[in-house]
């Protein structure tokens, strides 16, 4: 693996712990899902239409974790490659590949520096992977390099509003907790990990400057039957019914 940043080392440490505490045990459930859903409350892709047709596409998942998104896409005829910086997460993904009989390449690397040729993919995706755990000034240009002309970038992250309202010790409040000006690299009390959360204007300009055209931005709200997540308590259903807790960005590489 190529040399990684100190932030990536911190995130690898944090996700090694998270994999042992939660994601390894839950990976099989995610891999077995027959429907594509997004985010903490499982919003169905069928109700959003953000991905488009994936059959016969070469897809790279940046920050794939246990790679269940890649598995969902593989079942639908895509040719995915998963990239993640955490060996423990990739070990779980390989176990699930054996259990479910779905095989695709898995590469240990940071999404900020992927050891693959330029213009190799039609679609780059990141659901809470590179989208929040890597420096966007590095991973978004890397995604652009990896995509073919007119390839699409799809990513899901926290909404800007949820970050502005998030307290340091619990779920979002109904009042602003931090300024939007200067929002970017974030650390949380008691957490080793490092997040990146650019506000909308900065994200839009970064995508444009990198060579992408934004074609969709969808703010997510919970389905009617959603309940509070039993592990991720960053959002409550009650809060998320009033304000978007997550958002999906879709952009197209110009040339």
Phi, psi and omega in degrees: 000141177292162180300138181244163182284166176296322176298319178296323176297318179297317180292324176298318177298313181297320182281341170294318177293316181297323179296318179292323185278330191213304195291329178297317181291331184267350187299320182299321178298317180293318179296327184281347184300135180270344181246141173280122177228157186237142168079184184302325186256010173063056178285124183295132174301327181300333180273351185248318181067039183272334186278322187075191181287130181246350181303134177069013176267143168276121188237136172245128176259117186263114189077058191282344182059235178276004167068027179291330177295317176299321178296317177302317183288323178298320178298336182261016171095005177279165175245087186275157168229128180259136179234129177207152184270351188254111180304323181296320178295318180292326176297319176297318178299318180293323176298317180293325176302317180293318183293323186257356177068032178242120186242132173203160183294143174232128187237129175276109181191160171280143176293350176280346183204088187263125183279059179225156184293154175294155175054046182254352189226153177266336185213133172243131182233152175203109174258103183052039175247247174305332186303332175232344187259000177234155178294117183297335178288349178248316186283328179292315172299327177292319175299318178300317179299320185285338184275149172283164175306133182070012172293159185250144172249127180234127175211149178243138180209177172297148172288152177301318182298320181295325178289319179297329182263356184287131173279167180285346188230012182189193182289171180302147178260185176260017178224152178294134182250346181206158179285150174283324178297126181088359180296136181180257179287129184230139167235154183240143181306131177081359181249138178278338188286161179235128179249162172233127181222090177280141173292165188305312184300316181292321178296315179301314183291324177296315178299314181298314182295328181285336180118020177252150166251125178287126181246347178199145173216112186244122175271131188262139172235152184295148171298163183301329184264012183291148175232164179299139181290141184278355178234308180273107184255023180296331180227145168261153177301319182300315179295314187290343175285338182264325184224146181291129179266339183220164180210148178248129176252139173230128181223155181240134176291130185292310184197000000 
